[in-house]
Amino acid sequence: MGDTIMDESMDTEDVSLYFKPSYILVAIDTHSSMFETNGAPSPFKNCLKALYQLCDALLLKSGKRGWSPFSVVLYDKAEKASLVNFKDNMIEINKLLKEKSSLSEQELKKSFMRDYDLDLAAFFQLCKKKFKDVGSTFYRRIMLFVTDDHDPVNGDANKRFTALNEAKNFEENDITFQLIVSKEDFNFSVFFDELFSLLKSKVQSICEDEEGIYDKLISTIWFRHMQNKVRFFPFADDPTKFITAFKKSYIRPQRLLNNDHVAVDGTVLTRIAKKPDNGEMPESSKEFVLRNRNNRKKFMEIKFDLGEKLDATLRECPLGYTLLYVCHRLTGLGEVISEPRILEADTNEELPYFEQFWQHCVNNDKVLICSKMTKKGDTPRAVELIPKLIHGNKVFLIKAIPFANEIFEPRRGLKVKVPPPSEEQEKVMDDLIDRLTFDFSSSLLVDEKFVRKEKYLKAKLLDEDREDIKIRQFSTREEIDEKIEDIVDAYLESFPPEVQSGVKRKRAPSKKSGK
């Protein structure tokens, strides 16, 4: 995607939807260790189920072509290795992974488990070829090797030498190699410690179940994000000197968009804005109304046009971020009034000042206090730029500084001195806390209306019956009562309720006549 051009007379920031796909190759070992159950699903089955969960999550997030951003390769003979290829159709992949992940353990062993040794170097070559077959630009390429075999070369010195030579070239081919195992006692020293010694990055993950593998997979996928090309003004009194940068937003609301407008006969329509016959916008769109209440609670209206509005607005700062001063942090952890955004240097920027500002803030534990203007006529907003290092990139975290009326502090201190609790009271409270503690997950916070729409669309895409929506709920009143039923008496004995006599309120005298 080319750079966005900013015009000198622009009234708003230039916004674009920036995206370079990440390609993930999941290489699954078919060694017998991957099919050990031990009373739980085997690592191979967990991997297939996690891949199906990943595909299901990406089904409505793929582009117009519906290509897959991930590939699945089995560590097996070449004719049996390819399970899912890059740019395969996501709908077909979803059906395939659903079918394979629903097989029993015995069926999976019969279909996939190998009983012979292989050449790991040849397998690494196959994985590299899979990446090279994708000719489009990419953000990053990651190979995830899932195995529970400590020694994938089976002690063969020649195979070990050739495999390590192939692994050494991963980074030269822009491929990041990562390892996933399912056992805490996995012996990395047999083979993989030497492999990672040849690479710059060492990423080893222990994923014991389906959810762990899914979390690892979804974290490697690169999603679309909003990107604005902005200007950073180092001198508040000189708007002619600036540095170009990118403001990036990675948080997007969860929603389903109707991207195509289709007529009854199937013709794709394009939505255009209709202009008035005279080519001018109606006067009502240029008029602004300011309403306020006076002491009698009646509205007072002041009408003004666009020119008067702009003249009345403070516009000393140019569009972008103007540096005011450098100081210590003004906001603490958790003090957030808007979604976080990232300010990153423009790769085409020749001046090194952005990195120098960043390094100065890091060395002196300081932040940049700036004035933010996003569109013409806006009121400047004070923000602080906090230096951060993300994936090796030097960036600033943009955090809005709240005004006084946006700060709400909790009441501190108690008017009444509370005596320290007794041992019995502490024991009862610990028991109560243990009984009411539960494992929180973001999956508990679900928009049921959105999920119903999503399930409906997926059922139509996959030509399947709509599944029943199963949403995990917090504990109900009845479930909570059942958990604490046998400790209520002990709690009331330790913390007896205080009974206070109520004060009767005086009734206002009646206004009836004659009284």
Disulfide bonds with the S-S distance in Angstrom:
none
